[in-house]
Amino acid sequence: MHRSRIDRFARPLEPSHALGEGVRPTLVRPAIAAMLLLALAIGCAQGQGPREHGSQRFDAPADAVDSDAARQAARDAAIDRLTAIEDIEQLKARFMRCVDTKDLVCLRDEVFAPGAEIVFKGADYDIRAVGWTAIEKFYADAFTPTKFGMHHAHTPEISVEGENARGTWYLHDIFVNLEEGWTLQGSALYDDRYAKIDGRWRIVSTTYRRLFEETTPRDPRTKLGSKSVVD
């Protein structure tokens, strides 16, 4: 706004204007001028992108641009990490389901990485299998219509580094052995390693060590309420 136009607004009204005797009009138009200047300043401050005034161009400071880029990169990294954690949690849930249902095709094609390793240590057993052939044999022998169980994994702690990750889980499991007449219940800590292969997370190794296990003989009068889904 040109200075002459602001001055015109700021000039006091003459007493001859119809404002009545004793009125001090000199405070009216200076206030209007001040409001116009304030509106002009706010309008300039709210402009987006580079601002121009006359022949000069005002760009955002380089450090501000760098800061915005850093914040966006941090947001993208956080989203990628949370997505990976969710995918790994789904993978672990799939592992548990496929073990208890003895779905060996699922374990081979949707759970384990090539050359994967399993290590399970209990009070009176120490199981280790490397590669799908050995892993398949273990699960084929361990789960039958007369030997079956329930495995639940809880409270995951997952760390992701690029396309590799590690996870710690609590295990609560119950295993029924009708052939030998006992039921085992216990808890363990899983230590897993994962890798992203062809865009999908897979288990590279899964190990557990028992916190406790309790084995009790089955009462012959105890009946199971349903049939095992294991063939």
Backbone torsions as a table, in degrees:
resi	resn	phi	psi	omega
1	MET	NA	133.1	-178.6
2	HIS	-69.6	149.3	-178.3
3	ARG	-60.4	-37.9	-177.1
4	SER	-63.1	-33.2	179.8
5	ARG	-72.1	-38.0	177.9
6	ILE	-65.6	-41.9	179.8
7	ASP	-61.3	-35.3	-178.0
8	ARG	-65.6	-38.8	177.1
9	PHE	-67.4	-33.4	-172.8
10	ALA	-82.3	-11.0	-177.2
11	ARG	-66.6	137.5	179.1
12	PRO	-67.6	148.2	174.3
13	LEU	-73.8	145.2	177.3
14	GLU	-77.7	152.1	179.3
15	PRO	-57.9	-22.3	-177.6
16	SER	-69.4	-15.3	177.9
17	HIS	-68.4	152.4	-172.6
18	ALA	-79.1	69.0	176.1
19	LEU	-113.3	-6.6	178.4
20	GLY	94.4	158.6	-179.9
21	GLU	-69.6	143.5	174.2
22	GLY	82.7	-4.4	-180.0
23	VAL	-80.8	137.8	179.6
24	ARG	-101.7	92.8	-174.3
25	PRO	-76.4	-8.3	-172.5
26	THR	-65.8	-14.8	-179.0
27	LEU	-89.2	-7.6	-172.8
28	VAL	-78.0	-62.5	-173.0
29	ARG	-73.3	-31.6	171.8
30	PRO	-58.2	-37.0	177.9
31	ALA	-65.1	-40.8	178.4
32	ILE	-63.2	-42.5	179.5
33	ALA	-61.6	-41.1	179.8
34	ALA	-63.1	-41.0	179.4
35	MET	-65.2	-38.2	178.4
36	LEU	-64.8	-42.5	177.2
37	LEU	-62.5	-40.9	179.0
38	LEU	-64.0	-43.2	178.8
39	ALA	-62.2	-39.9	178.6
40	LEU	-63.5	-41.5	-179.9
41	ALA	-65.9	-42.4	179.2
42	ILE	-64.3	-41.3	178.8
43	GLY	-60.6	-40.1	178.0
44	CYS	-67.4	-40.0	-177.4
45	ALA	-68.2	-29.6	-177.3
46	GLN	-87.1	-4.1	178.6
47	GLY	-62.8	143.8	-178.3
48	GLN	-96.1	146.5	174.5
49	GLY	74.2	-163.3	-179.8
50	PRO	-63.3	142.6	-179.6
51	ARG	-113.8	144.8	-179.7
52	GLU	-119.5	142.8	175.3
53	HIS	-141.4	109.1	-174.6
54	GLY	65.9	-125.3	-179.9
55	SER	-96.2	2.0	-176.7
56	GLN	-97.8	146.6	179.6
57	ARG	-121.6	130.8	-177.5
58	PHE	-112.7	114.4	177.5
59	ASP	-102.1	157.5	176.1
60	ALA	-62.8	141.2	179.1
61	PRO	-57.0	147.2	-178.0
62	ALA	-60.6	-37.4	-178.5
63	ASP	-67.7	-29.9	176.6
64	ALA	-68.8	-40.6	177.4
65	VAL	-63.2	-44.1	178.7
66	ASP	-62.2	-38.5	179.9
67	SER	-65.2	-42.5	177.9
68	ASP	-62.6	-42.3	179.7
69	ALA	-64.7	-38.6	179.3
70	ALA	-66.1	-41.2	178.6
71	ARG	-64.2	-41.3	179.1
72	GLN	-65.2	-41.1	177.9
73	ALA	-62.8	-39.0	178.7
74	ALA	-65.7	-40.4	177.7
75	ARG	-63.7	-44.2	179.3
76	ASP	-61.7	-41.9	180.0
77	ALA	-65.1	-39.9	179.1
78	ALA	-64.7	-41.3	178.4
79	ILE	-64.0	-43.1	178.5
80	ASP	-61.5	-41.7	-179.0
81	ARG	-65.7	-45.1	-179.9
82	LEU	-66.2	-36.1	176.4
83	THR	-64.2	-42.9	178.5
84	ALA	-62.5	-43.2	179.6
85	ILE	-61.7	-43.6	178.3
86	GLU	-62.3	-43.3	179.0
87	ASP	-62.6	-38.9	-180.0
88	ILE	-69.6	-38.5	176.2
89	GLU	-62.8	-39.3	175.8
90	GLN	-64.7	-38.7	178.3
91	LEU	-61.9	-44.8	-179.9
92	LYS	-64.5	-41.1	177.5
93	ALA	-61.8	-40.2	177.9
94	ARG	-64.1	-40.3	177.8
95	PHE	-58.1	-47.8	-179.3
96	MET	-62.2	-45.7	-179.4
97	ARG	-62.2	-45.0	-176.5
98	CYS	-69.9	-30.3	175.5
99	VAL	-66.7	-51.5	-175.0
100	ASP	-68.1	-26.2	177.8
101	THR	-97.5	2.4	-179.9
102	LYS	52.9	45.7	177.8
103	ASP	-90.5	87.1	-174.4
104	LEU	-69.2	-31.7	178.0
105	VAL	-65.3	-41.8	177.3
106	CYS	-61.7	-45.5	180.0
107	LEU	-61.1	-40.2	-178.0
108	ARG	-72.1	-45.2	-169.9
109	ASP	-93.9	-22.9	-171.5
110	GLU	-126.1	0.2	-176.1
111	VAL	-124.0	-59.9	-171.2
112	PHE	-89.2	144.1	171.5
113	ALA	-79.9	157.0	174.6
114	PRO	-57.1	135.0	-179.8
115	GLY	74.4	18.5	-177.7
116	ALA	-63.9	162.3	-178.0
117	GLU	-130.6	140.5	171.6
118	ILE	-122.5	139.5	177.5
119	VAL	-140.0	117.7	-179.5
120	PHE	-125.8	122.3	-177.0
121	LYS	-119.5	125.5	176.9
122	GLY	-127.6	-166.8	-177.0
123	ALA	-64.4	-39.1	-176.9
124	ASP	-131.4	27.1	175.8
125	TYR	-150.4	153.2	177.3
126	ASP	-145.4	98.0	-171.8
127	ILE	-103.9	133.2	175.6
128	ARG	-142.9	131.6	177.4
129	ALA	-142.0	135.4	-178.6
130	VAL	-125.4	130.9	-179.5
131	GLY	87.3	153.3	-172.8
132	TRP	-62.6	-38.8	-177.9
133	THR	-57.9	-46.3	179.6
134	ALA	-70.1	-39.0	179.5
135	ILE	-64.9	-43.7	179.7
136	GLU	-59.8	-43.9	180.0
137	LYS	-62.1	-41.1	179.7
138	PHE	-59.8	-51.7	-176.9
139	TYR	-69.0	-33.7	178.2
140	ALA	-63.4	-37.0	-179.1
141	ASP	-82.9	-33.5	-173.0
142	ALA	-77.2	-29.7	-175.5
143	PHE	-118.1	119.5	-178.9
144	THR	-141.3	176.9	176.1
145	PRO	-60.7	-17.5	179.3
146	THR	-112.4	1.8	175.8
147	LYS	-137.9	113.2	-174.0
148	PHE	-157.1	171.1	-176.3
149	GLY	-164.7	-173.5	177.9
150	MET	-131.1	129.3	179.8
151	HIS	-127.5	121.4	177.6
152	HIS	-120.3	133.1	175.4
153	ALA	-109.5	137.0	-174.1
154	HIS	-134.2	167.6	170.6
155	THR	43.3	63.8	-178.5
156	PRO	-70.0	144.3	170.0
157	GLU	-123.2	106.2	-170.9
158	ILE	-120.4	131.0	174.4
159	SER	-118.7	136.4	-174.9
160	VAL	-119.5	131.5	174.9
161	GLU	-130.3	94.5	-179.0
162	GLY	65.2	-118.8	-179.0
163	GLU	-104.7	23.1	173.7
164	ASN	-129.8	152.0	-178.3
165	ALA	-154.2	161.3	175.1
166	ARG	-131.0	151.0	-180.0
167	GLY	-144.3	141.1	173.2
168	THR	-117.0	130.2	-177.1
169	TRP	-133.2	149.8	166.8
170	TYR	-87.0	137.1	175.1
171	LEU	-111.1	133.3	167.4
172	HIS	-121.8	121.5	-176.8
173	ASP	-137.6	152.7	173.3
174	ILE	-129.2	130.4	179.3
175	PHE	-128.9	128.2	-177.7
176	VAL	-107.4	127.4	176.3
177	ASN	-120.8	98.4	-178.7
178	LEU	-75.9	-24.0	-179.5
179	GLU	-66.6	-41.5	-178.1
180	GLU	-103.5	-5.3	173.5
181	GLY	75.2	42.3	176.6
182	TRP	-142.2	160.5	176.3
183	THR	-128.4	132.7	178.8
184	LEU	-109.8	137.4	172.1
185	GLN	-134.0	138.8	-178.4
186	GLY	-167.5	-173.7	178.5
187	SER	-138.7	150.6	179.9
188	ALA	-152.6	167.7	174.6
189	LEU	-111.7	121.4	174.2
190	TYR	-83.7	141.6	169.3
191	ASP	-125.0	108.3	-174.4
192	ASP	-112.7	150.2	168.2
193	ARG	-123.0	139.9	-176.2
194	TYR	-128.0	157.5	174.2
195	ALA	-142.9	145.6	176.2
196	LYS	-91.6	114.4	-174.9
197	ILE	-121.5	122.0	-178.2
198	ASP	52.2	39.9	174.7
199	GLY	83.7	2.4	-178.9
200	ARG	-130.2	139.5	-179.7
201	TRP	-76.0	138.4	179.5
202	ARG	-136.2	155.6	177.7
203	ILE	-81.9	121.5	176.0
204	VAL	-87.6	-41.9	175.0
205	SER	-152.2	145.7	174.9
206	THR	-136.8	127.5	-176.3
207	THR	-133.1	139.8	168.4
208	TYR	-132.3	152.4	173.1
209	ARG	-127.5	134.1	-174.4
210	ARG	-68.3	137.7	166.4
211	LEU	-88.4	-41.9	170.7
212	PHE	-163.0	158.7	171.1
213	GLU	-148.3	146.0	-177.5
214	GLU	-130.1	122.4	179.6
215	THR	-113.0	127.4	-178.6
216	THR	-127.5	144.3	175.9
217	PRO	-69.0	145.2	-179.7
218	ARG	-82.0	138.1	175.3
219	ASP	-77.6	126.3	-179.9
220	PRO	-57.3	-23.3	179.8
221	ARG	-80.6	-13.1	-179.1
222	THR	-75.0	129.5	179.6
223	LYS	-114.1	142.2	175.1
224	LEU	-83.0	139.5	-174.7
225	GLY	-80.8	-11.0	-179.9
226	SER	-153.1	166.3	-179.6
227	LYS	-86.9	144.3	176.8
228	SER	-62.6	142.3	177.7
229	VAL	-80.9	-8.5	-179.3
230	VAL	-74.9	129.8	179.1
231	ASP	-79.4	NA	NA
